[in-house]
């Protein structure tokens, strides 16, 4: 019997092989969550819930989830959270509270302030205020994520949002306990595109929100895209992903473990190694085979590695850093000598994990920064979820007569250049009534 196939496809970018170059280009251009394949179904659901409210929400929940609810049972009463908290294992509660404390402390540092300028006869401000009501989504499905409740609700709480609503189908005790710990105000046991539509437009029972945040499946993502403009959303998110830069100093077992920590999320998750040390690749592949044995989500992780994963061989450290900036990963691990210096040369990643003792798993749970991060290359232009996602700014302008007079000529000239005569007259009529000083 021959050797088992490698769990990762291997791309050698050191030469001029056009096939390897094209394959890497496809990896960098990944579009899971962006391609709109679920839009048609999500559009039907969104429009139905928009027009029929609770009735449609009930029907779609029954049809898609085989759950029969009544509108009166959409919201889970607070005493049920308390009972779930009491039933949860003490060790899990301790872990939730430990994580919540670190997440809250980190996000306290992000509190924005009102800014502006003041001078003779004028005061100009960018006034900051929290959103009034937001929804955080915690998916069900193949895995429940109480950590996502913490990572979305705690920044909203720090921002001062008066009402935080959790949407979660089939909530487990630990998810309800997380809601209690995180400062959530209301929990609705609804999910999918129908839940997104319900909070975007409001129904007879479900309140309308100003913003929806948190990860979900392709239909949740499609629904968020469709309701954007009716309310705000955090991002168009795809499956989880990790890019690991590793050199000769890296442990193959650690590299394999961290690749698997993302691959086990989803068959469409991406786990990619980039290295300038050729012997590391077979060593990592061997470690992957060893660690896959006995992994509870082995089938999912193996499919992710086979279909989305890669081991990429490049010429040197500079090429590794260039690959990271090209890929723009959600999670970037630097298992390198002088990893801190390397981190200074990467600016397109959702989160950077620096050094051998900073696993991505720490970022998922307890480190502090939110684990809701840009995916599918969006780290080129977008940011991790933070307190800034739960506030809005209002411009406040005050001018006295002399201050307006000082700007009047420019205002009227520009207004007439644009053909907006009433704009110019709105200034001039004031100045006729304001004596010159």
C-alpha positions as CSV (number, residue, x, y, z in Angstrom):
1,X,0.0,0.0,0.0
2,X,1.4,3.4,-1.0
3,X,1.6,6.4,1.3
4,X,-1.6,8.2,2.2
5,X,-2.3,11.4,0.3
6,X,-1.1,14.7,1.8
7,X,-3.8,16.5,3.8
8,X,-2.8,19.8,2.2
9,X,-2.2,20.7,-1.4
10,X,1.4,22.0,-1.9
11,X,2.2,25.1,-3.9
12,X,5.8,26.0,-4.7
13,X,6.0,29.7,-5.5
14,X,9.7,29.8,-5.6
15,X,9.9,29.3,-9.4
16,X,7.8,30.4,-12.4
17,X,5.2,27.6,-12.4
18,X,2.1,29.3,-13.7
19,X,-0.2,26.6,-12.2
20,X,1.1,27.3,-8.7
21,X,0.8,31.0,-9.2
22,X,-2.7,30.8,-10.5
23,X,-3.7,28.5,-7.6
24,X,-2.4,31.0,-5.1
25,X,-4.2,33.8,-6.9
26,X,-7.5,31.8,-6.4
27,X,-6.7,31.3,-2.7
28,X,-6.2,35.1,-2.4
29,X,-9.4,35.8,-4.3
30,X,-11.6,33.5,-2.2
31,X,-15.2,34.7,-2.1
32,X,-17.2,32.4,0.2
33,X,-20.0,34.5,1.7
34,X,-19.7,37.1,-1.0
35,X,-20.9,35.2,-4.1
36,X,-24.6,35.7,-3.4
37,X,-25.7,32.1,-4.1
38,X,-28.1,32.2,-1.1
39,X,-29.5,35.5,-2.1
40,X,-32.5,34.2,-4.0
41,X,-33.8,32.1,-1.1
42,X,-33.0,34.8,1.4
43,X,-34.8,37.4,-0.6
44,X,-38.0,35.4,-0.6
45,X,-37.7,34.9,3.2
46,X,-36.9,38.6,3.9
47,X,-39.7,39.9,1.8
48,X,-42.2,37.5,3.3
49,X,-41.3,38.4,6.9
50,X,-41.3,42.1,6.0
51,X,-44.8,41.9,4.7
52,X,-46.4,39.3,7.1
53,X,-44.4,39.7,10.2
54,X,-44.8,37.1,13.0
55,X,-47.0,34.8,10.8
56,X,-44.2,34.5,8.2
57,X,-41.5,34.1,10.9
58,X,-43.5,31.2,12.4
59,X,-43.9,29.5,9.1
60,X,-40.3,29.8,8.0
61,X,-39.1,28.5,11.4
62,X,-41.3,25.5,11.0
63,X,-40.4,24.9,7.4
64,X,-36.6,25.3,7.7
65,X,-35.9,24.2,11.3
66,X,-38.9,21.9,12.0
67,X,-39.6,23.9,15.1
68,X,-43.2,24.8,16.0
69,X,-43.3,28.0,18.0
70,X,-45.9,30.5,18.9
71,X,-45.3,34.3,18.7
72,X,-45.6,34.5,22.4
73,X,-42.7,32.1,22.8
74,X,-40.3,33.8,20.5
75,X,-38.8,35.6,23.5
76,X,-37.2,33.6,26.3
77,X,-38.1,34.9,29.7
78,X,-35.4,36.1,32.0
79,X,-36.0,33.4,34.6
80,X,-35.2,30.8,31.9
81,X,-31.7,32.4,31.6
82,X,-31.3,32.2,35.3
83,X,-32.2,28.5,35.3
84,X,-29.8,27.8,32.4
85,X,-27.0,29.6,34.3
86,X,-27.7,27.5,37.4
87,X,-27.7,24.3,35.3
88,X,-24.4,25.0,33.5
89,X,-21.2,23.4,34.7
90,X,-19.4,25.7,37.3
91,X,-16.2,25.4,35.3
92,X,-17.9,26.7,32.2
93,X,-19.5,29.6,34.1
94,X,-16.1,30.5,35.6
95,X,-14.6,30.4,32.1
96,X,-17.4,32.7,30.7
97,X,-16.9,35.2,33.5
98,X,-13.1,35.1,33.1
99,X,-13.5,35.8,29.3
100,X,-16.1,38.4,29.8
101,X,-13.9,40.4,32.2
102,X,-11.0,40.4,29.8
103,X,-13.1,41.3,26.8
104,X,-14.8,44.1,28.7
105,X,-11.5,45.5,30.0
106,X,-10.0,45.5,26.5
107,X,-13.0,47.2,25.0
108,X,-13.1,49.8,27.7
109,X,-9.9,51.2,26.0
110,X,-11.9,51.8,22.8
111,X,-14.5,54.2,24.2
112,X,-14.7,57.1,21.7
113,X,-14.9,60.7,22.7
114,X,-16.7,63.7,21.2
115,X,-14.3,65.7,19.1
116,X,-14.3,69.1,17.4
117,X,-13.0,72.6,17.4
118,X,-14.0,75.9,18.9
119,X,-13.0,79.4,17.8
120,X,-14.3,83.0,17.6
121,X,-18.0,82.8,17.1
122,X,-18.1,79.1,16.2
123,X,-18.3,75.7,17.8
124,X,-18.1,72.5,15.7
125,X,-18.5,69.0,17.1
126,X,-18.6,65.4,16.1
127,X,-20.9,64.2,18.9
128,X,-20.8,60.5,19.8
129,X,-23.8,58.5,21.1
130,X,-24.6,54.8,21.3
131,X,-27.0,53.1,19.0
132,X,-30.4,52.6,20.7
133,X,-31.0,48.9,20.0
134,X,-28.8,46.3,18.4
135,X,-29.1,42.6,17.6
136,X,-26.3,40.1,18.1
137,X,-26.6,36.8,16.3
138,X,-25.3,33.5,17.8
139,X,-25.6,30.6,15.3
140,X,-26.8,27.1,16.1
141,X,-26.1,24.4,13.6
142,X,-23.0,22.1,13.8
143,X,-21.6,24.1,16.8
144,X,-22.9,26.5,19.4
145,X,-20.9,29.5,20.1
146,X,-21.4,31.1,23.5
147,X,-18.0,32.9,22.9
148,X,-19.7,34.8,20.0
149,X,-22.3,36.1,22.4
150,X,-19.5,37.5,24.6
151,X,-17.5,38.9,21.6
152,X,-20.5,40.8,20.2
153,X,-22.6,41.8,23.2
154,X,-19.8,43.0,25.5
155,X,-18.5,45.7,23.1
156,X,-22.1,46.8,22.6
157,X,-22.5,47.0,26.4
158,X,-19.3,49.0,26.8
159,X,-20.5,51.4,24.1
160,X,-23.6,52.0,26.2
161,X,-26.3,50.5,24.0
162,X,-29.5,50.6,26.0
163,X,-31.0,47.4,24.5
164,X,-29.0,44.4,23.3
165,X,-31.1,41.7,21.7
166,X,-29.7,38.1,21.2
167,X,-31.0,36.0,18.3
168,X,-30.2,32.4,18.6
169,X,-32.1,29.3,17.5
170,X,-32.3,26.4,19.9
171,X,-30.2,28.1,22.6
172,X,-28.3,25.8,24.9
173,X,-27.9,26.4,28.6
174,X,-24.3,27.7,28.0
175,X,-25.5,30.2,25.4
176,X,-28.2,31.5,27.7
177,X,-25.6,31.7,30.5
178,X,-23.3,33.7,28.2
179,X,-26.2,36.1,27.5
180,X,-26.6,36.7,31.2
181,X,-22.9,37.2,31.7
182,X,-22.4,39.5,28.7
183,X,-25.1,42.0,29.6
184,X,-27.7,41.0,27.0
185,X,-31.2,42.5,27.6
186,X,-33.5,40.2,25.6
187,X,-33.2,36.8,24.0
188,X,-35.2,35.5,21.0
189,X,-35.1,31.9,20.1
190,X,-35.2,32.6,16.3
191,X,-32.5,32.2,13.7
192,X,-31.7,32.2,10.0
193,X,-32.7,34.7,7.4
194,X,-36.1,35.0,9.0
195,X,-34.6,36.3,12.2
196,X,-32.5,38.8,10.4
197,X,-35.5,40.1,8.5
198,X,-37.6,40.2,11.7
199,X,-35.2,42.6,13.5
200,X,-34.4,44.6,10.4
201,X,-38.1,45.5,9.9
202,X,-39.7,44.7,13.2
203,X,-42.7,42.4,13.6
204,X,-45.7,42.4,15.9
205,X,-43.5,40.7,18.5
206,X,-39.8,41.2,17.6
207,X,-38.4,44.7,17.9
208,X,-36.7,46.6,15.1
209,X,-33.0,47.2,15.7
210,X,-30.5,49.7,14.4
211,X,-27.7,47.2,13.7
212,X,-27.2,43.4,13.3
213,X,-23.9,41.9,14.2
214,X,-22.4,38.4,14.5
215,X,-21.6,35.3,12.4
216,X,-24.1,33.1,10.7
217,X,-24.5,30.7,7.8
218,X,-24.8,31.7,4.1
219,X,-28.5,32.5,4.4
220,X,-28.0,34.7,7.5
221,X,-25.1,36.5,5.6
222,X,-27.3,36.9,2.5
223,X,-30.2,38.3,4.6
224,X,-27.8,40.8,6.3
225,X,-26.7,41.9,2.9
226,X,-30.3,42.4,1.7
227,X,-31.5,44.4,4.8
228,X,-28.5,46.7,4.8
229,X,-29.8,50.2,4.5
230,X,-32.9,49.4,6.6
231,X,-30.4,48.9,9.4
232,X,-26.7,48.7,9.7
233,X,-24.7,45.4,9.7
234,X,-21.2,44.6,10.8
235,X,-19.9,42.9,7.7
236,X,-20.5,40.3,5.0
237,X,-18.7,37.4,6.6
238,X,-17.5,34.1,5.1
239,X,-16.2,30.9,6.7
240,X,-13.3,31.2,9.2
241,X,-9.7,31.2,8.0
242,X,-6.2,31.2,9.2
243,X,-2.9,31.9,7.5
244,X,0.2,30.7,9.4
245,X,3.7,32.1,8.6
246,X,6.3,29.6,9.9
247,X,10.0,29.2,9.5
248,X,12.6,26.7,10.6
249,X,12.0,27.6,14.2
250,X,8.4,26.5,14.2
251,X,7.1,23.3,15.8
252,X,5.4,21.1,13.1
253,X,3.0,19.9,15.8
254,X,2.0,23.4,16.8
255,X,1.5,24.5,13.2
256,X,-0.7,21.4,12.6
257,X,-2.7,22.0,15.7
258,X,-3.4,25.7,14.8
259,X,-4.4,24.7,11.2
260,X,-6.9,22.2,12.6
261,X,-8.3,24.8,15.1
262,X,-9.8,26.6,12.1
263,X,-10.4,23.6,9.8
264,X,-12.7,22.0,12.4
265,X,-15.1,25.0,12.2
266,X,-16.5,24.3,8.7
267,X,-15.9,22.4,5.5
268,X,-15.4,25.7,3.8
269,X,-13.0,27.1,6.4
270,X,-9.5,27.9,5.0
271,X,-6.3,26.9,6.7
272,X,-3.1,27.8,4.9
273,X,0.6,27.5,5.8
274,X,3.2,29.7,4.2
275,X,6.9,28.9,4.8
276,X,10.4,29.4,3.4
277,X,11.6,26.1,5.0
278,X,10.8,23.2,2.7
279,X,11.2,20.4,5.3
280,X,8.5,21.9,7.4
281,X,5.8,21.0,5.0
282,X,6.0,17.2,5.1
283,X,6.5,17.4,8.9
284,X,3.3,19.4,9.3
285,X,1.4,17.1,7.0
286,X,2.5,14.1,9.1
287,X,1.5,15.9,12.3
288,X,-1.9,16.7,10.7
289,X,-2.5,13.0,10.0
290,X,-1.6,12.2,13.6
291,X,-3.8,14.9,15.1
292,X,-6.8,14.2,12.9
293,X,-7.1,10.7,14.4
294,X,-9.5,11.0,17.3
295,X,-10.6,14.5,16.5
296,X,-14.3,14.7,17.1
297,X,-14.9,16.9,14.0
298,X,-12.4,14.9,12.0
299,X,-14.6,14.6,8.9
300,X,-15.2,18.4,8.7
301,X,-11.6,19.3,9.4
302,X,-10.2,16.8,6.8
303,X,-12.6,18.1,4.1
304,X,-11.6,21.7,4.9
305,X,-7.9,20.9,4.6
306,X,-8.4,18.9,1.4
307,X,-10.6,21.5,-0.4
308,X,-9.5,24.9,1.0
309,X,-6.2,24.3,2.7
310,X,-2.7,24.7,1.2
311,X,1.0,24.6,2.2
312,X,2.8,27.3,0.3
313,X,6.6,27.3,-0.2
314,X,8.2,30.7,-0.8
315,X,11.7,31.9,-1.2
316,X,12.4,33.9,2.0
317,X,10.9,35.8,4.9
318,X,10.1,38.9,2.7
319,X,8.1,36.6,0.4
320,X,6.2,35.2,3.4
321,X,5.2,38.7,4.6
322,X,4.2,39.7,1.1
323,X,2.0,36.6,0.9
324,X,0.3,37.5,4.1
325,X,-0.5,41.0,2.8
326,X,-1.8,39.6,-0.4
327,X,-4.0,37.0,1.3
328,X,-5.4,39.5,3.9
329,X,-6.4,36.7,6.4
330,X,-9.0,36.8,9.1
331,X,-6.4,35.3,11.5
332,X,-2.6,35.5,10.9
333,X,-0.2,33.6,13.1
334,X,3.5,34.4,13.1
335,X,5.5,31.3,14.2
336,X,8.7,33.0,13.2
337,X,12.0,34.1,14.7
338,X,11.6,37.7,15.7
339,X,7.9,37.5,15.2
340,X,7.3,41.0,16.7
341,X,9.4,42.6,14.0
342,X,7.4,40.6,11.4
343,X,4.1,41.9,12.8
344,X,5.2,45.4,12.0
345,X,5.4,44.6,8.3
346,X,1.8,43.2,8.0
347,X,-1.1,45.6,7.7
348,X,-3.8,43.5,6.0
349,X,-5.0,41.0,8.7
350,X,-8.0,41.0,10.9
351,X,-6.0,39.8,13.9
352,X,-2.3,39.0,14.2
353,X,-1.1,36.4,16.7
354,X,2.6,37.0,17.5
355,X,4.9,34.2,18.6
356,X,4.7,30.6,19.6
357,X,2.6,31.2,22.8
358,X,-0.2,33.2,21.1
359,X,-2.5,30.7,19.6
360,X,-5.5,31.8,17.6
361,X,-7.6,29.9,20.1
362,X,-6.7,32.5,22.8
363,X,-8.2,35.2,20.5
364,X,-11.3,33.1,20.1
365,X,-12.0,33.0,23.8
366,X,-10.1,35.0,26.4
367,X,-7.4,37.4,25.1
368,X,-9.7,40.4,24.9
369,X,-10.2,41.7,21.3
370,X,-13.4,40.6,19.6
371,X,-13.1,37.5,17.5
372,X,-15.6,38.9,15.0
373,X,-13.1,39.7,12.2
374,X,-13.1,40.5,8.5
375,X,-13.0,37.4,6.2
376,X,-12.5,36.6,2.5
377,X,-9.8,39.3,2.1
378,X,-11.9,42.1,3.6
379,X,-9.1,42.8,6.1
380,X,-7.7,44.9,3.2
381,X,-10.3,47.6,4.1
382,X,-12.3,46.6,7.2
383,X,-11.7,46.2,10.9
384,X,-12.5,43.8,13.8
385,X,-15.7,44.4,15.6
386,X,-15.3,46.9,18.4
387,X,-17.0,49.6,20.4
388,X,-16.9,51.8,17.4
389,X,-19.4,49.5,15.7
390,X,-22.1,50.4,18.3
391,X,-21.9,54.2,18.3
392,X,-22.8,56.9,15.8
393,X,-21.6,60.4,15.3
394,X,-23.7,63.5,14.8
395,X,-22.2,66.8,13.5
396,X,-23.2,69.8,15.6
397,X,-22.5,73.3,14.1
398,X,-22.9,76.7,15.7
399,X,-21.9,80.0,14.1
400,X,-22.6,83.6,15.2
401,X,-23.1,86.4,12.8
402,X,-19.5,87.5,12.3
403,X,-18.4,83.9,11.8
404,X,-21.0,83.4,9.1
405,X,-20.0,86.7,7.5
406,X,-16.4,85.5,7.3
407,X,-17.5,82.4,5.3
408,X,-20.3,84.1,3.3
409,X,-18.4,84.9,0.1
410,X,-17.1,81.4,-0.3
411,X,-20.5,79.9,0.5
412,X,-22.4,82.0,-2.0
413,X,-19.8,81.6,-4.7
414,X,-19.8,77.8,-4.4
415,X,-23.6,77.7,-4.2
416,X,-24.0,79.7,-7.4
417,X,-21.3,77.6,-9.1
418,X,-23.5,74.6,-8.4
419,X,-26.6,76.4,-9.6
420,X,-28.2,76.4,-6.1
421,X,-29.3,80.0,-5.8
422,X,-31.5,79.4,-2.8
423,X,-28.5,78.2,-0.8
424,X,-26.7,81.5,-1.5
425,X,-29.8,83.6,-0.6
426,X,-30.2,81.7,2.7
427,X,-26.8,83.1,3.7
428,X,-27.4,86.6,2.3
429,X,-30.8,87.1,4.0
430,X,-29.2,86.4,7.3
431,X,-26.4,88.9,6.7
432,X,-28.8,91.6,5.7
433,X,-30.4,91.2,9.1
434,X,-27.0,91.0,11.0
435,X,-25.3,94.4,11.4
436,X,-21.6,94.4,10.5
437,X,-19.3,94.9,13.4
